[in-house]
Amino acid sequence: MSYTMKAVRFHEFGGPEVLRYENAARPELKAGEVLVRVRAVGLNPPDWYLREGYRMLPPEWRPPVRLPAVPGTDISGVVAAVAEDIDRFSVGDEVYSMVRFPSGLAGDSRAYAEYVSVPASELAPKPAGIDHVRAAGAPMSLLTAWQFMVEPGHDEPNPLQPNRHVPVPIEDRTVLVNGAAGGVGHFAVQLAKWRGAHVIAAASGKHETLLRELGADDFIDYTEMAPESVVRDVDLVIDTVGGPNAGRFLGTLKRGGALFPIFPLGFSGADEAGKLGVTISTTQVRSSGAQLEEVGRLLDDGAVRVVIDSTYPLSQARQSHERAAKGHIQGKIVLTVE
Protein backbone atom coordinates (compact mmCIF):
# COMPACT_ATOMS: atom_id res chain seq x y z
CA MET A 1 0.00 0.00 0.00
CA SER A 2 1.33 3.44 -0.94
CA TYR A 3 2.40 5.77 1.86
CA THR A 4 0.77 8.71 0.09
CA MET A 5 -2.81 9.46 -0.87
CA LYS A 6 -4.94 12.22 -2.32
CA ALA A 7 -6.55 14.60 0.15
CA VAL A 8 -8.13 18.04 0.23
CA ARG A 9 -6.16 20.47 2.38
CA PHE A 10 -5.96 24.19 3.04
CA HIS A 11 -2.75 26.01 3.88
CA GLU A 12 -4.43 29.25 4.96
CA PHE A 13 -7.86 30.24 6.21
CA GLY A 14 -10.38 31.63 3.78
CA GLY A 15 -13.18 30.84 1.35
CA PRO A 16 -13.67 27.76 -0.81
CA GLU A 17 -10.77 28.86 -3.01
CA VAL A 18 -8.22 27.84 -0.34
CA LEU A 19 -9.11 24.14 -0.70
CA ARG A 20 -6.44 22.18 -2.59
CA TYR A 21 -6.63 18.63 -3.92
CA GLU A 22 -3.09 17.32 -3.44
CA ASN A 23 -0.84 14.52 -2.23
CA ALA A 24 -0.66 13.92 1.52
CA ALA A 25 0.75 11.29 3.84
CA ARG A 26 -1.48 8.31 4.43
CA PRO A 27 -2.43 8.06 8.12
CA GLU A 28 -0.60 5.58 10.33
CA LEU A 29 -2.68 3.34 12.56
CA LYS A 30 -2.50 3.65 16.33
CA ALA A 31 -3.86 1.24 18.93
CA GLY A 32 -7.63 1.14 18.91
CA GLU A 33 -7.93 2.43 15.35
CA VAL A 34 -9.17 1.22 11.99
CA LEU A 35 -7.90 2.45 8.62
CA VAL A 36 -10.77 3.12 6.22
CA ARG A 37 -10.52 3.43 2.45
CA VAL A 38 -13.00 6.24 1.96
CA ARG A 39 -15.70 5.97 -0.70
CA ALA A 40 -17.76 9.05 0.17
CA VAL A 41 -17.57 12.07 2.49
CA GLY A 42 -20.53 14.04 3.83
CA LEU A 43 -20.31 17.84 4.17
CA ASN A 44 -21.30 19.64 7.38
CA PRO A 45 -21.11 23.24 8.65
CA PRO A 46 -18.03 22.51 10.85
CA ASP A 47 -16.15 21.85 7.59
CA TRP A 48 -16.41 25.50 6.53
CA TYR A 49 -16.10 26.80 10.09
CA LEU A 50 -12.71 25.06 10.20
CA ARG A 51 -11.76 26.28 6.72
CA GLU A 52 -12.50 29.85 7.84
CA GLY A 53 -10.52 29.47 11.07
CA TYR A 54 -13.70 29.54 13.21
CA ARG A 55 -14.02 33.27 12.58
CA MET A 56 -17.67 33.13 13.74
CA LEU A 57 -16.40 32.46 17.28
CA PRO A 58 -14.93 35.03 19.67
CA PRO A 59 -11.11 34.93 19.38
CA GLU A 60 -10.70 33.37 22.82
CA TRP A 61 -12.93 30.43 21.80
CA ARG A 62 -11.19 29.61 18.52
CA PRO A 63 -9.34 26.27 18.66
CA PRO A 64 -5.72 26.29 17.47
CA VAL A 65 -5.60 24.80 13.98
CA ARG A 66 -2.33 23.41 12.59
CA LEU A 67 -1.88 24.09 8.89
CA PRO A 68 -2.10 22.52 6.42
CA ALA A 69 -5.38 21.02 7.62
CA VAL A 70 -7.79 18.49 6.14
CA PRO A 71 -11.48 19.25 6.81
CA GLY A 72 -14.35 16.82 7.21
CA THR A 73 -15.77 14.31 9.68
CA ASP A 74 -18.34 12.08 7.95
CA ILE A 75 -17.19 9.08 5.94
CA SER A 76 -18.37 5.82 4.46
CA GLY A 77 -15.94 3.29 3.10
CA VAL A 78 -14.22 -0.07 3.40
CA VAL A 79 -11.83 -1.26 6.12
CA ALA A 80 -8.30 -1.35 4.70
CA ALA A 81 -6.40 -2.34 7.89
CA VAL A 82 -6.97 -2.73 11.62
CA ALA A 83 -4.71 -2.24 14.63
CA GLU A 84 -3.59 -5.38 16.43
CA ASP A 85 -5.97 -4.81 19.34
CA ILE A 86 -9.07 -4.61 17.11
CA ASP A 87 -11.21 -7.73 16.68
CA ARG A 88 -14.63 -6.23 15.93
CA PHE A 89 -13.81 -5.09 12.38
CA SER A 90 -11.98 -6.88 9.58
CA VAL A 91 -10.42 -5.87 6.28
CA GLY A 92 -13.16 -5.58 3.66
CA ASP A 93 -15.97 -4.59 6.04
CA GLU A 94 -18.15 -1.70 4.82
CA VAL A 95 -18.35 0.93 7.56
CA TYR A 96 -19.34 4.52 8.26
CA SER A 97 -18.43 7.08 10.92
CA MET A 98 -18.39 10.60 12.25
CA VAL A 99 -14.67 10.81 12.94
CA ARG A 100 -13.34 12.44 16.13
CA PHE A 101 -15.99 15.02 16.82
CA PRO A 102 -15.87 17.29 18.72
CA SER A 103 -12.40 16.17 19.85
CA GLY A 104 -11.03 16.71 16.34
CA LEU A 105 -12.75 19.97 15.50
CA ALA A 106 -9.38 21.75 15.18
CA GLY A 107 -8.51 19.59 12.17
CA ASP A 108 -7.87 16.09 13.55
CA SER A 109 -10.84 14.36 11.88
CA ARG A 110 -9.30 14.63 8.38
CA ALA A 111 -12.11 13.10 6.34
CA TYR A 112 -11.58 14.75 2.93
CA ALA A 113 -9.10 12.07 1.93
CA GLU A 114 -8.70 8.66 0.34
CA TYR A 115 -7.83 7.09 3.70
CA VAL A 116 -8.86 8.01 7.25
CA SER A 117 -7.87 6.46 10.57
CA VAL A 118 -10.90 6.07 12.83
CA PRO A 119 -11.16 5.09 16.50
CA ALA A 120 -13.00 1.77 16.48
CA SER A 121 -15.47 3.09 19.08
CA GLU A 122 -16.66 5.68 16.53
CA LEU A 123 -17.15 3.19 13.69
CA ALA A 124 -20.24 1.19 12.74
CA PRO A 125 -21.21 -1.23 9.98
CA LYS A 126 -22.56 0.66 6.98
CA PRO A 127 -26.30 0.00 6.62
CA ALA A 128 -26.55 -2.62 3.89
CA GLY A 129 -29.69 -1.08 2.42
CA ILE A 130 -28.03 2.17 1.33
CA ASP A 131 -25.00 3.07 -0.75
CA HIS A 132 -21.82 4.81 0.41
CA VAL A 133 -23.05 8.24 -0.73
CA ARG A 134 -26.12 8.10 1.48
CA ALA A 135 -24.23 6.51 4.35
CA ALA A 136 -21.69 9.35 4.26
CA GLY A 137 -24.53 11.87 4.28
CA ALA A 138 -25.93 10.58 7.55
CA PRO A 139 -23.52 10.64 10.52
CA MET A 140 -23.26 14.19 11.89
CA SER A 141 -26.72 15.38 10.84
CA LEU A 142 -28.55 12.23 11.93
CA LEU A 143 -26.60 11.92 15.19
CA THR A 144 -27.38 15.57 15.93
CA ALA A 145 -31.11 14.99 15.49
CA TRP A 146 -30.91 11.73 17.47
CA GLN A 147 -28.93 13.17 20.39
CA PHE A 148 -31.22 16.20 20.63
CA MET A 149 -34.49 14.30 20.25
CA VAL A 150 -33.99 10.69 21.35
CA GLU A 151 -30.90 10.01 23.47
CA PRO A 152 -27.68 11.98 24.02
CA GLY A 153 -25.86 8.69 24.51
CA HIS A 154 -23.02 10.02 26.67
CA ASP A 155 -22.33 11.60 30.05
CA GLU A 156 -19.76 14.17 28.95
CA PRO A 157 -20.22 17.66 30.44
CA ASN A 158 -22.33 19.89 28.23
CA PRO A 159 -20.05 22.69 26.98
CA LEU A 160 -23.02 24.82 25.98
CA GLN A 161 -25.01 24.87 29.23
CA PRO A 162 -24.49 23.79 32.86
CA ASN A 163 -27.05 20.99 32.81
CA ARG A 164 -27.23 17.80 30.75
CA HIS A 165 -29.48 18.00 27.71
CA VAL A 166 -32.59 15.84 28.13
CA PRO A 167 -34.90 15.04 25.18
CA VAL A 168 -38.62 15.57 25.81
CA PRO A 169 -41.53 13.18 25.16
CA ILE A 170 -43.16 13.91 21.79
CA GLU A 171 -45.52 11.01 21.12
CA ASP A 172 -48.97 12.45 20.28
CA ARG A 173 -47.55 15.95 20.65
CA THR A 174 -46.80 18.71 18.15
CA VAL A 175 -43.29 19.43 16.94
CA LEU A 176 -42.21 22.36 14.76
CA VAL A 177 -38.98 21.85 12.78
CA ASN A 178 -37.50 25.08 11.45
CA GLY A 179 -35.05 24.69 8.57
CA ALA A 180 -36.71 21.36 7.88
CA ALA A 181 -35.17 20.69 4.46
CA GLY A 182 -31.52 20.89 5.52
CA GLY A 183 -29.19 18.21 6.81
CA VAL A 184 -30.34 18.08 10.43
CA GLY A 185 -33.84 19.30 9.60
CA HIS A 186 -34.88 16.53 7.24
CA PHE A 187 -33.75 13.94 9.78
CA ALA A 188 -35.54 15.77 12.62
CA VAL A 189 -38.79 15.65 10.65
CA GLN A 190 -38.44 11.90 10.14
CA LEU A 191 -37.45 11.11 13.72
CA ALA A 192 -40.30 13.19 15.12
CA LYS A 193 -42.76 11.34 12.90
CA TRP A 194 -41.16 7.99 13.78
CA ARG A 195 -41.69 8.81 17.46
CA GLY A 196 -45.37 9.57 16.93
CA ALA A 197 -45.47 13.36 16.79
CA HIS A 198 -47.60 15.69 14.70
CA VAL A 199 -44.94 17.44 12.64
CA ILE A 200 -44.97 20.98 11.27
CA ALA A 201 -42.14 21.64 8.82
CA ALA A 202 -40.93 25.16 8.02
CA ALA A 203 -38.82 25.63 4.87
CA SER A 204 -38.99 27.38 1.52
CA GLY A 205 -41.86 26.36 -0.73
CA LYS A 206 -39.81 24.28 -3.17
CA HIS A 207 -39.21 21.71 -0.42
CA GLU A 208 -42.87 21.09 0.47
CA THR A 209 -43.39 17.96 -1.62
CA LEU A 210 -40.27 16.29 -0.23
CA LEU A 211 -41.02 17.17 3.39
CA ARG A 212 -44.55 15.83 3.16
CA GLU A 213 -43.10 12.63 1.72
CA LEU A 214 -40.77 12.46 4.73
CA GLY A 215 -43.70 12.71 7.13
CA ALA A 216 -44.54 16.38 7.69
CA ASP A 217 -48.23 16.78 8.53
CA ASP A 218 -48.26 20.54 7.97
CA PHE A 219 -45.96 22.82 6.01
CA ILE A 220 -45.10 26.50 6.30
CA ASP A 221 -43.32 28.35 3.50
CA TYR A 222 -41.20 30.82 5.44
CA THR A 223 -40.80 32.96 2.31
CA GLU A 224 -44.56 33.59 2.41
CA MET A 225 -45.10 33.85 6.17
CA ALA A 226 -42.97 33.74 9.30
CA PRO A 227 -43.61 30.46 11.16
CA GLU A 228 -43.66 32.26 14.53
CA SER A 229 -46.51 34.47 13.31
CA VAL A 230 -48.91 31.59 12.62
CA VAL A 231 -47.91 28.69 14.89
CA ARG A 232 -49.15 28.43 18.49
CA ASP A 233 -49.31 25.83 21.25
CA VAL A 234 -46.63 23.45 20.01
CA ASP A 235 -44.80 21.20 22.46
CA LEU A 236 -41.31 21.31 20.93
CA VAL A 237 -39.48 23.52 18.46
CA ILE A 238 -36.36 22.11 16.81
CA ASP A 239 -34.69 25.21 15.36
CA THR A 240 -31.96 23.93 13.08
CA VAL A 241 -30.99 27.50 12.16
CA GLY A 242 -30.64 28.75 15.74
CA GLY A 243 -28.43 31.70 16.54
CA PRO A 244 -29.54 35.08 17.89
CA ASN A 245 -33.01 34.84 16.31
CA ALA A 246 -34.03 31.53 17.90
CA GLY A 247 -35.97 33.39 20.59
CA ARG A 248 -38.62 34.32 18.04
CA PHE A 249 -40.10 30.84 18.53
CA LEU A 250 -40.82 31.27 22.24
CA GLY A 251 -44.32 32.54 21.49
CA THR A 252 -45.15 29.41 19.48
CA LEU A 253 -44.79 27.13 22.50
CA LYS A 254 -47.20 25.93 25.15
CA ARG A 255 -46.29 26.60 28.74
CA GLY A 256 -44.12 23.63 29.63
CA GLY A 257 -42.90 23.33 26.06
CA ALA A 258 -39.28 23.23 24.90
CA LEU A 259 -37.09 25.01 22.38
CA PHE A 260 -33.98 23.20 21.15
CA PRO A 261 -31.72 25.52 19.11
CA ILE A 262 -29.20 23.39 17.20
CA PHE A 263 -26.83 26.37 16.92
CA PRO A 264 -27.26 28.19 20.25
CA LEU A 265 -24.58 30.88 20.02
CA GLY A 266 -26.08 34.33 20.38
CA PHE A 267 -29.37 33.18 21.92
CA SER A 268 -30.55 35.75 24.43
CA GLY A 269 -34.09 34.73 25.30
CA ALA A 270 -33.45 32.83 28.54
CA ASP A 271 -35.21 35.37 30.75
CA GLU A 272 -38.28 35.49 28.53
CA ALA A 273 -38.33 31.69 28.34
CA GLY A 274 -38.36 31.49 32.13
CA LYS A 275 -41.36 33.82 32.32
CA LEU A 276 -43.20 31.74 29.73
CA GLY A 277 -42.40 28.43 31.43
CA VAL A 278 -40.45 27.22 28.38
CA THR A 279 -37.35 25.02 28.57
CA ILE A 280 -34.34 25.99 26.45
CA SER A 281 -31.82 23.22 25.94
CA THR A 282 -29.00 22.37 23.57
CA THR A 283 -26.05 20.02 23.33
CA GLN A 284 -22.92 19.26 21.33
CA VAL A 285 -23.15 16.29 18.97
CA ARG A 286 -20.56 13.62 19.77
CA SER A 287 -19.16 10.68 17.84
CA SER A 288 -20.66 7.32 18.72
CA GLY A 289 -20.27 4.08 16.82
CA ALA A 290 -22.94 2.48 19.02
CA GLN A 291 -25.51 5.12 18.08
CA LEU A 292 -24.57 4.94 14.40
CA GLU A 293 -25.24 1.21 14.55
CA GLU A 294 -28.61 1.91 16.19
CA VAL A 295 -29.73 4.55 13.68
CA GLY A 296 -28.26 2.39 10.93
CA ARG A 297 -31.13 -0.01 11.43
CA LEU A 298 -33.57 2.80 10.61
CA LEU A 299 -31.57 3.65 7.50
CA ASP A 300 -31.38 0.01 6.51
CA ASP A 301 -35.12 -0.63 6.63
CA GLY A 302 -36.09 2.72 5.09
CA ALA A 303 -37.70 4.19 8.18
CA VAL A 304 -35.29 7.12 7.77
CA ARG A 305 -34.08 8.36 4.38
CA VAL A 306 -30.95 10.30 3.52
CA VAL A 307 -31.81 12.98 0.98
CA ILE A 308 -28.93 13.98 -1.31
CA ASP A 309 -28.77 17.56 -2.56
CA SER A 310 -25.76 17.04 -4.83
CA THR A 311 -22.52 15.07 -5.19
CA TYR A 312 -19.03 16.13 -6.29
CA PRO A 313 -15.80 14.18 -6.75
CA LEU A 314 -13.26 14.76 -3.98
CA SER A 315 -11.16 16.80 -6.42
CA GLN A 316 -14.03 19.30 -6.63
CA ALA A 317 -14.30 20.01 -2.91
CA ARG A 318 -14.03 23.72 -3.67
CA GLN A 319 -17.15 23.57 -5.84
CA SER A 320 -18.99 21.61 -3.13
CA HIS A 321 -18.25 24.36 -0.61
CA GLU A 322 -19.38 26.98 -3.12
CA ARG A 323 -22.66 25.06 -3.43
CA ALA A 324 -23.02 25.01 0.35
CA ALA A 325 -22.42 28.75 0.54
CA LYS A 326 -25.41 29.38 -1.74
CA GLY A 327 -27.73 27.89 0.89
CA HIS A 328 -31.20 26.41 0.35
CA ILE A 329 -29.70 22.92 0.53
CA GLN A 330 -32.11 19.99 0.28
CA GLY A 331 -30.63 17.26 2.45
CA LYS A 332 -26.89 16.63 2.16
CA ILE A 333 -23.96 17.46 -0.10
CA VAL A 334 -21.54 14.54 -0.53
CA LEU A 335 -18.07 14.09 -2.00
CA THR A 336 -17.33 10.84 -3.83
CA VAL A 337 -13.91 9.18 -3.67
CA GLU A 338 -12.81 6.82 -6.43
C-alpha positions in Angstrom: 0.0 0.0 0.0 1.3 3.4 -0.9 2.4 5.8 1.9 0.8 8.7 0.1 -2.8 9.5 -0.9 -4.9 12.2 -2.3 -6.6 14.6 0.1 -8.1 18.0 0.2 -6.2 20.5 2.4 -6.0 24.2 3.0 -2.7 26.0 3.9 -4.4 29.2 5.0 -7.9 30.2 6.2 -10.4 31.6 3.8 -13.2 30.8 1.4 -13.7 27.8 -0.8 -10.8 28.9 -3.0 -8.2 27.8 -0.3 -9.1 24.1 -0.7 -6.4 22.2 -2.6 -6.6 18.6 -3.9 -3.1 17.3 -3.4 -0.8 14.5 -2.2 -0.7 13.9 1.5 0.7 11.3 3.8 -1.5 8.3 4.4 -2.4 8.1 8.1 -0.6 5.6 10.3 -2.7 3.3 12.6 -2.5 3.6 16.3 -3.9 1.2 18.9 -7.6 1.1 18.9 -7.9 2.4 15.4 -9.2 1.2 12.0 -7.9 2.4 8.6 -10.8 3.1 6.2 -10.5 3.4 2.5 -13.0 6.2 2.0 -15.7 6.0 -0.7 -17.8 9.0 0.2 -17.6 12.1 2.5 -20.5 14.0 3.8 -20.3 17.8 4.2 -21.3 19.6 7.4 -21.1 23.2 8.7 -18.0 22.5 10.8 -16.2 21.9 7.6 -16.4 25.5 6.5 -16.1 26.8 10.1 -12.7 25.1 10.2 -11.8 26.3 6.7 -12.5 29.9 7.8 -10.5 29.5 11.1 -13.7 29.5 13.2 -14.0 33.3 12.6 -17.7 33.1 13.7 -16.4 32.5 17.3 -14.9 35.0 19.7 -11.1 34.9 19.4 -10.7 33.4 22.8 -12.9 30.4 21.8 -11.2 29.6 18.5 -9.3 26.3 18.7 -5.7 26.3 17.5 -5.6 24.8 14.0 -2.3 23.4 12.6 -1.9 24.1 8.9 -2.1 22.5 6.4 -5.4 21.0 7.6 -7.8 18.5 6.1 -11.5 19.3 6.8 -14.4 16.8 7.2 -15.8 14.3 9.7 -18.3 12.1 7.9 -17.2 9.1 5.9 -18.4 5.8 4.5 -15.9 3.3 3.1 -14.2 -0.1 3.4 -11.8 -1.3 6.1 -8.3 -1.4 4.7 -6.4 -2.3 7.9 -7.0 -2.7 11.6 -4.7 -2.2 14.6 -3.6 -5.4 16.4 -6.0 -4.8 19.3 -9.1 -4.6 17.1 -11.2 -7.7 16.7 -14.6 -6.2 15.9 -13.8 -5.1 12.4 -12.0 -6.9 9.6 -10.4 -5.9 6.3 -13.2 -5.6 3.7 -16.0 -4.6 6.0 -18.1 -1.7 4.8 -18.3 0.9 7.6 -19.3 4.5 8.3 -18.4 7.1 10.9 -18.4 10.6 12.2 -14.7 10.8 12.9 -13.3 12.4 16.1 -16.0 15.0 16.8 -15.9 17.3 18.7 -12.4 16.2 19.9 -11.0 16.7 16.3 -12.7 20.0 15.5 -9.4 21.7 15.2 -8.5 19.6 12.2 -7.9 16.1 13.6 -10.8 14.4 11.9 -9.3 14.6 8.4 -12.1 13.1 6.3 -11.6 14.7 2.9 -9.1 12.1 1.9 -8.7 8.7 0.3 -7.8 7.1 3.7 -8.9 8.0 7.3 -7.9 6.5 10.6 -10.9 6.1 12.8 -11.2 5.1 16.5 -13.0 1.8 16.5 -15.5 3.1 19.1 -16.7 5.7 16.5 -17.1 3.2 13.7 -20.2 1.2 12.7 -21.2 -1.2 10.0 -22.6 0.7 7.0 -26.3 0.0 6.6 -26.6 -2.6 3.9 -29.7 -1.1 2.4 -28.0 2.2 1.3 -25.0 3.1 -0.7 -21.8 4.8 0.4 -23.1 8.2 -0.7 -26.1 8.1 1.5 -24.2 6.5 4.4 -21.7 9.4 4.3 -24.5 11.9 4.3 -25.9 10.6 7.6 -23.5 10.6 10.5 -23.3 14.2 11.9 -26.7 15.4 10.8 -28.5 12.2 11.9 -26.6 11.9 15.2 -27.4 15.6 15.9 -31.1 15.0 15.5 -30.9 11.7 17.5 -28.9 13.2 20.4 -31.2 16.2 20.6 -34.5 14.3 20.2 -34.0 10.7 21.4 -30.9 10.0 23.5 -27.7 12.0 24.0 -25.9 8.7 24.5 -23.0 10.0 26.7 -22.3 11.6 30.0 -19.8 14.2 28.9 -20.2 17.7 30.4 -22.3 19.9 28.2 -20.0 22.7 27.0 -23.0 24.8 26.0 -25.0 24.9 29.2 -24.5 23.8 32.9 -27.1 21.0 32.8 -27.2 17.8 30.7 -29.5 18.0 27.7 -32.6 15.8 28.1 -34.9 15.0 25.2 -38.6 15.6 25.8 -41.5 13.2 25.2 -43.2 13.9 21.8 -45.5 11.0 21.1 -49.0 12.5 20.3 -47.5 16.0 20.7 -46.8 18.7 18.2 -43.3 19.4 16.9 -42.2 22.4 14.8 -39.0 21.9 12.8 -37.5 25.1 11.5 -35.1 24.7 8.6 -36.7 21.4 7.9 -35.2 20.7 4.5 -31.5 20.9 5.5 -29.2 18.2 6.8 -30.3 18.1 10.4 -33.8 19.3 9.6 -34.9 16.5 7.2 -33.8 13.9 9.8 -35.5 15.8 12.6 -38.8 15.6 10.6 -38.4 11.9 10.1 -37.4 11.1 13.7 -40.3 13.2 15.1 -42.8 11.3 12.9 -41.2 8.0 13.8 -41.7 8.8 17.5 -45.4 9.6 16.9 -45.5 13.4 16.8 -47.6 15.7 14.7 -44.9 17.4 12.6 -45.0 21.0 11.3 -42.1 21.6 8.8 -40.9 25.2 8.0 -38.8 25.6 4.9 -39.0 27.4 1.5 -41.9 26.4 -0.7 -39.8 24.3 -3.2 -39.2 21.7 -0.4 -42.9 21.1 0.5 -43.4 18.0 -1.6 -40.3 16.3 -0.2 -41.0 17.2 3.4 -44.5 15.8 3.2 -43.1 12.6 1.7 -40.8 12.5 4.7 -43.7 12.7 7.1 -44.5 16.4 7.7 -48.2 16.8 8.5 -48.3 20.5 8.0 -46.0 22.8 6.0 -45.1 26.5 6.3 -43.3 28.3 3.5 -41.2 30.8 5.4 -40.8 33.0 2.3 -44.6 33.6 2.4 -45.1 33.9 6.2 -43.0 33.7 9.3 -43.6 30.5 11.2 -43.7 32.3 14.5 -46.5 34.5 13.3 -48.9 31.6 12.6 -47.9 28.7 14.9 -49.1 28.4 18.5 -49.3 25.8 21.3 -46.6 23.5 20.0 -44.8 21.2 22.5 -41.3 21.3 20.9 -39.5 23.5 18.5 -36.4 22.1 16.8 -34.7 25.2 15.4 -32.0 23.9 13.1 -31.0 27.5 12.2 -30.6 28.7 15.7 -28.4 31.7 16.5 -29.5 35.1 17.9 -33.0 34.8 16.3 -34.0 31.5 17.9 -36.0 33.4 20.6 -38.6 34.3 18.0 -40.1 30.8 18.5 -40.8 31.3 22.2 -44.3 32.5 21.5 -45.2 29.4 19.5 -44.8 27.1 22.5 -47.2 25.9 25.2 -46.3 26.6 28.7 -44.1 23.6 29.6 -42.9 23.3 26.1 -39.3 23.2 24.9 -37.1 25.0 22.4 -34.0 23.2 21.1 -31.7 25.5 19.1 -29.2 23.4 17.2 -26.8 26.4 16.9 -27.3 28.2 20.3 -24.6 30.9 20.0 -26.1 34.3 20.4 -29.4 33.2 21.9 -30.5 35.7 24.4 -34.1 34.7 25.3 -33.5 32.8 28.5 -35.2 35.4 30.8 -38.3 35.5 28.5 -38.3 31.7 28.3 -38.4 31.5 32.1 -41.4 33.8 32.3 -43.2 31.7 29.7 -42.4 28.4 31.4 -40.5 27.2 28.4 -37.3 25.0 28.6 -34.3 26.0 26.4 -31.8 23.2 25.9 -29.0 22.4 23.6 -26.1 20.0 23.3 -22.9 19.3 21.3 -23.2 16.3 19.0 -20.6 13.6 19.8 -19.2 10.7 17.8 -20.7 7.3 18.7 -20.3 4.1 16.8 -22.9 2.5 19.0 -25.5 5.1 18.1 -24.6 4.9 14.4 -25.2 1.2 14.6 -28.6 1.9 16.2 -29.7 4.5 13.7 -28.3 2.4 10.9 -31.1 0.0 11.4 -33.6 2.8 10.6 -31.6 3.7 7.5 -31.4 0.0 6.5 -35.1 -0.6 6.6 -36.1 2.7 5.1 -37.7 4.2 8.2 -35.3 7.1 7.8 -34.1 8.4 4.4 -30.9 10.3 3.5 -31.8 13.0 1.0 -28.9 14.0 -1.3 -28.8 17.6 -2.6 -25.8 17.0 -4.8 -22.5 15.1 -5.2 -19.0 16.1 -6.3 -15.8 14.2 -6.7 -13.3 14.8 -4.0 -11.2 16.8 -6.4 -14.0 19.3 -6.6 -14.3 20.0 -2.9 -14.0 23.7 -3.7 -17.2 23.6 -5.8 -19.0 21.6 -3.1 -18.2 24.4 -0.6 -19.4 27.0 -3.1 -22.7 25.1 -3.4 -23.0 25.0 0.4 -22.4 28.8 0.5 -25.4 29.4 -1.7 -27.7 27.9 0.9 -31.2 26.4 0.3 -29.7 22.9 0.5 -32.1 20.0 0.3 -30.6 17.3 2.5 -26.9 16.6 2.2 -24.0 17.5 -0.1 -21.5 14.5 -0.5 -18.1 14.1 -2.0 -17.3 10.8 -3.8 -13.9 9.2 -3.7 -12.8 6.8 -6.4 
